[in-house]
Amino acid sequence: MNERPNILFILTDDQGAWAMGCSGNSELKTPNLDRIAVSGVRMENFFCVSPVCSPARASIYTGEIPSRHGVHDWLAKGHVSEFQLDDELREMINRDEPPYEYLWPKTQLRGDTAIQYLSGHKTFTEVLAGSGYDCGLSGKWHLGDSATPQAGFRFWRTEAMGGDNYYYPVALENGKMTMKRGVYVTDYITDNALDFLRRDRDRERPFFLAVHYTAPHSPWSAPCHPEKYINMYENCPFDSIPALPPHPWCPEAGQTRAQWDSKPHPGVRFIHARYAPIEEEWQQYRRESLRGYFAAVTAMDAAVGRLLDELEAQGLSENTLVVFTSDNGSNMGHHGIFGKGNGTYPQNMYDTSVKIPGLFSFPGRIPGGRVCSQMASHYDLYDTILDLAGVPHKADPDRPGRSFADVLTGREERFRDEVVVYDEYGPVRMIRTKEWKYVRRFPDGPDELYDLVNDPEEYVNRIDEPAQRERIREMDSRLTEWFRRYADPALDGSHEQVRGKGQLDSHHFL
């Protein structure tokens, strides 16, 4: 047995903390996630650093906030250079009217040039690799240059873009990005991860295996997911999700039927997160989206079960740290939104967007069956994983994170003096305590203040109440000071024109 533990790091895409059976959702079937929770600790107050995929993922790996690493929105470009595509894919995306399965890669890969967005930023996986770990990645990278191994990873089986049609993923094989036809991407990612565990890992060294699923990101329509999982939710009432009208900040809220019908809608084939139909269409849209989302989660859960079973079959379970989380949360009708932080404009910071799963299992080190109420963030993962791995590392004043390893192992009840978390999405910033949340939007709002004790669903904005002025001043001061301390002025998101529609390069946004 290796002296240092193996690490299985599972990262999903757009999965809210609410989207697990073990967190109290009795309608959603996640027996394998529940299995991890029973064997370890579930963090019930675990938060992303930004409620959209690329900034959140960059912060996980670097421990830095977006205003220091410079990734402020989901990356619409910089994935691969065209010479890294195989001949068929390159020819198809350069057609004027390619088949529908090529429309997504045409938008993002045509004329693209690879950018390594994490270049110059030390990732915790580089620290692990430098300490003798064999690091492997299977699945979504979405931090630029998807075709080139980086960040300490030796085994590199990636998807080209951030999102994909579930049965037509564009993936790296034999040094080229190629479209896989009729292959369910969740199973494909799992198969590659199993290849690493069974054949490709260095058995003389401990391993770090990152499995980055695209599930349960949209599209959610029935043809996108295996029929057996869609059928599981055919008669589900979805009572666990509030049935609300479209949020007024949704892109298409309040349209007339004629306005709605005048535009093409991806929901005809693929339900897309950014469309909020008018009231007449809302219930059908809601039900189809929830059925697909629940099916995507359960299909991913089954894939996680295959990974856990393989660890057991190889006798690795007792010496493997399992971490399960998601890049950001997701509203699936919550607040009348289908999407995450950019499900509205201006971008939102609701808990359903920023609170994510946090499951940690490590037999013999992390006592099982516990729920931890301590507030922690993805920017804490860097130090926590290295501490649990027993890998020495230096503190960095540019990283705000602190290790909560001792909280997981039961040695301490809390790990920081101030129980506060911070988030940002371009010019939108949040400070959250256990009792209050303050959202500041630069340059001039609208700002928000929520009483999380009496209004945990964040329905009543108290920003204009005279009785709250002192609280707002105090929270605003703390927010300003925190970002002054950890942001790089040259990359400060409060000055960037981030609208939630995508990032093209270091300082250009859609």
PyMOL commands that set and color helices and strands:
alter all, ss='L'
color gray80, all
select helices_A, chain A and resi 21-23+31-39+53-62+66-69+82-84+87-93+100-109+124-130+185-200+222-224+227-232+257-261+266-268+279-313+317-319+334-336+341-343+351-354+378-389+405-408+466-486+489-491+493-495
alter helices_A, ss='H'
color red, helices_A
select strands_A, chain A and resi 6-12+41-47+134-139+155-158+170-173+176-179+207-212+320-326+331-332+338-339+358-361+370-377+421-425+428-432+436-441+448-451
alter strands_A, ss='S'
color yellow, strands_A
deselect
rebuild
show_as cartoon
